Amino acid sequence: MKDVKIINVGSAASETKAFNSYALQFVQTEITAKMDPRFIDTFGGFMSTEMVVKGALDLISDQSKAGACLWISNKTGFEYWPTPAEEEKYRTRPKASRKKSADVFQVNVQIPRSFDKM
């Protein structure tokens, strides 16, 4: 196994939080060792632990990936979702037409302190 350097990407004083998700192919463990090898082979076989660690470090060290989902597989390698094309496809308004709206509405919503089952 290669040496892995742990990178400090933020200080304790920072309030910024990023949420990412991590979608893996099969990694050889005690649980996956009990699975049918033909099933695992249909998805490209087992991936290396090094690839999993490299993906995790890539996610936490690159701040531009905040909020992204990283798919890792032997067939495609690292794939981030949404891609810029996917992100644009699912926008409610196209990027070009986005401008600050002059209409600002103040809404006063009272949130109940408790919720009772009805």
C-alpha angles and dihedrals in degrees: 000000000000123000111266121209117210111222122209103221100177145010127250089247092062116105095196115115127186126198118203134167128219123209114191137189115226118305117196109257136142090271097048091045087068092055124097107272091217090060092051091046091056088063095047101274128264121333124220123260088232090062091052092050092046090053093049092050091047091053096049098040099050110069091192088069093063109137094013128128116228116209113196124192138148091240100051104017114210116359123177120208133237095039114204089259092051092046091053092046094057099043115118090220124025114254092245093057095049112112134145111281118232089210110088118175124199111213124189108204121178113209115207117243092224138018120222124200111244 
